[in-house]
Amino acid sequence: MKFSLTVPQLFYDVIARVLPGFFFLILLKVLMQDTGISLEVFRISPTDNAVMTLGYGLGYLFIFYLTGWLLEASVFLSTEKKIKHKFNRQINYENVWLGENIKIDDMFQLLRLRHPEAGFRVVKLRAEARMLESTRCAMYFIILTFLVICLLGYSGFFVIERISPLSWGIKFIVPLIIFERLRKLEKPAWKRYFGNVSRIYKLISMEMKAKGENKWHFD
């Protein structure tokens, strides 16, 4: 196992998939509190032994990961492709290694394989951008779920318990504010990621050319 590649990938999975899944399920549980519908999340009891607690923890981790993975697959209006296309067009191939016609995604993989330290940094930046993107999508689904609950409750499909206008107002406004803030942060995050990949790759390529190296070698 090559830890220089495995550890960053695990780090990426935690940030980009587990955290969005965690935020989504926790907010969904809070949203459902006044509906009479209970989500079985975080039901670890103090009386549980260590093995049961570990099993619950691993089970929740898997659920959070799967939820985050589904959120990632459900992303809409992403700025990633647009920014990636822009950076690919801006690459000055004459200043890159041997004028090779290389793309941003290829640069990213080469950095991970050839320079694990630089690769870990760009993996972190990509994970942060993906987390913002997936969590934004999660907030959208939370808002949509809120509207569906209100519609079904108003139509008499089920009874909403302990109706508090302030409580329900907060449940709607908070995800809406988070959604808007994440939308603002998402584009700069992708720019930082693609910008760092391009910049670090060019610097390493210039260093290699100065040393007379004519190819990216792998240890």
C-alpha positions in Angstrom: 0.0 0.0 0.0 1.4 3.4 -1.0 0.5 5.7 2.0 1.4 8.8 0.1 -1.7 8.1 -2.1 -3.9 6.2 0.3 -3.9 8.7 3.2 -4.8 11.7 1.0 -7.6 9.7 -0.6 -9.0 8.8 2.8 -8.7 12.4 3.9 -10.6 13.4 0.7 -13.4 10.9 1.4 -13.9 12.3 4.9 -14.0 15.9 3.9 -15.8 15.6 0.5 -18.3 12.8 1.3 -18.6 12.0 5.0 -19.0 15.6 6.2 -21.8 16.6 3.7 -23.6 13.4 4.5 -23.3 14.1 8.2 -24.6 17.7 7.9 -27.5 16.6 5.7 -28.7 13.8 8.0 -28.4 15.9 11.2 -30.3 18.8 9.7 -32.9 16.4 8.3 -33.3 14.9 11.8 -33.8 18.4 13.3 -36.3 19.2 10.5 -38.4 16.1 11.2 -38.7 16.7 15.0 -42.1 18.3 14.8 -43.6 16.0 12.2 -44.0 12.9 14.3 -41.5 11.2 12.0 -38.3 10.0 13.8 -35.0 9.3 12.1 -33.0 6.7 13.9 -29.7 8.6 14.0 -27.2 8.6 16.9 -29.0 6.1 19.1 -25.8 4.9 20.9 -26.7 4.2 24.5 -24.3 4.7 27.5 -25.0 1.1 28.4 -23.6 -0.2 25.1 -20.3 -2.0 25.3 -17.2 -1.0 23.4 -17.9 -3.5 20.6 -21.4 -2.3 20.0 -20.3 1.4 20.2 -17.6 0.7 17.6 -20.1 -1.2 15.4 -22.6 1.7 15.6 -19.8 4.2 14.8 -18.7 2.3 11.7 -22.3 1.9 10.6 -23.0 5.6 10.9 -19.7 6.4 9.1 -20.8 4.2 6.2 -24.2 5.9 6.1 -22.7 9.3 6.1 -20.3 8.3 3.4 -23.0 6.8 1.2 -25.3 9.8 1.7 -22.4 12.1 0.8 -21.6 10.0 -2.3 -25.3 10.3 -3.4 -25.2 14.0 -2.8 -22.1 14.3 -4.9 -23.9 12.4 -7.7 -26.9 14.8 -7.4 -24.9 18.0 -7.7 -26.5 20.6 -10.0 -25.4 24.0 -11.3 -21.8 23.1 -10.5 -19.1 25.7 -11.3 -16.3 23.0 -11.6 -16.6 22.2 -15.3 -16.7 25.9 -16.3 -13.7 26.8 -14.3 -11.8 23.7 -15.4 -12.4 24.5 -19.0 -11.2 28.1 -18.4 -7.9 26.9 -16.8 -7.4 24.3 -19.6 -7.7 27.1 -22.2 -5.3 29.3 -20.3 -2.5 26.8 -20.0 0.5 28.1 -21.9 1.9 24.8 -23.1 5.2 26.3 -24.2 6.0 27.1 -20.5 5.0 23.6 -19.3 7.3 20.6 -19.5 8.5 20.1 -23.1 5.5 21.9 -24.5 3.3 18.8 -23.9 -0.4 19.2 -24.5 -1.5 18.3 -21.0 -4.7 19.0 -19.2 -5.5 20.0 -15.6 -6.6 16.5 -14.6 -3.4 15.0 -15.9 -1.4 17.6 -13.9 -3.3 16.6 -10.8 -2.5 12.9 -11.2 1.2 13.6 -12.0 1.5 15.8 -8.9 0.0 13.0 -6.7 2.4 10.4 -8.1 5.6 12.4 -8.5 5.3 14.9 -5.6 3.1 13.5 -2.7 3.5 16.6 -0.6 2.2 18.9 -3.4 -0.3 16.2 -4.3 -1.7 16.2 -0.7 -2.2 19.9 -0.8 -4.2 19.8 -4.1 -6.2 16.8 -2.8 -7.1 18.9 0.2 -8.2 21.9 -1.9 -10.3 19.6 -4.2 -11.9 18.0 -1.2 -12.8 21.4 0.3 -14.4 22.5 -3.0 -16.3 19.2 -3.3 -17.5 19.5 0.3 -18.9 23.0 -0.4 -20.5 21.8 -3.6 -22.1 18.7 -2.0 -23.2 20.5 1.1 -24.8 23.2 -1.0 -26.8 20.5 -2.7 -27.7 19.0 0.7 -29.1 22.4 1.8 -31.2 22.5 -1.3 -32.7 19.1 -0.5 -33.3 20.2 3.1 -35.2 23.3 1.9 -37.2 21.2 -0.6 -38.0 18.6 2.1 -39.2 21.5 4.4 -41.6 22.8 1.7 -42.9 19.3 1.0 -43.6 18.7 4.8 -45.4 22.1 5.0 -47.5 21.2 1.9 -48.4 17.7 3.2 -49.1 19.1 6.7 -51.3 21.8 5.3 -53.2 19.3 3.1 -53.9 17.1 6.1 -51.8 14.2 4.9 -50.3 14.0 8.5 -50.4 16.1 11.6 -47.5 18.4 12.4 -47.0 18.3 16.1 -46.1 21.2 18.4 -46.4 23.9 15.7 -44.2 26.9 16.5 -43.9 29.6 13.8 -40.5 30.7 15.2 -39.1 27.1 15.2 -40.3 26.4 11.7 -39.1 29.8 10.5 -35.6 29.0 11.8 -35.7 25.6 10.2 -36.3 27.2 6.8 -34.1 30.3 7.1 -31.0 28.6 8.4 -30.6 26.1 5.5 -31.4 28.9 3.1 -28.7 31.1 4.5 -26.2 28.2 4.5 -27.2 27.4 0.9 -26.5 31.0 -0.2 -23.2 31.3 1.6 -21.9 28.0 0.2 -22.9 29.1 -3.3 -20.7 32.2 -2.8 -17.8 30.1 -1.5 -17.9 27.3 -4.1 -16.5 29.2 -7.1 -13.4 30.6 -5.3 -12.7 27.2 -3.9 -12.6 25.6 -7.4 -10.4 28.5 -8.6 -8.0 27.8 -5.7 -7.8 24.1 -6.5 -7.3 24.4 -10.3 -5.0 27.4 -9.9 -2.8 25.6 -7.4 -2.6 22.5 -9.7 -1.5 24.6 -12.6 0.9 26.7 -10.7 2.6 23.9 -8.8 2.9 21.8 -11.9 4.6 24.6 -13.8 7.0 25.4 -11.0 8.1 21.7 -10.7 8.4 21.5 -14.5 10.6 24.6 -14.6 12.8 23.1 -11.9 13.1 19.9 -13.8 14.1 21.7 -17.0 16.7 23.7 -15.1 18.2 20.4 -13.9 18.2 19.0 -17.4 15.6 16.4 -16.7 13.4 15.5 -19.7 10.6 13.5 -18.1 8.6 13.0 -15.0 10.1 10.0 -13.2 8.4 8.0 -10.5 10.0 6.7 -7.3 
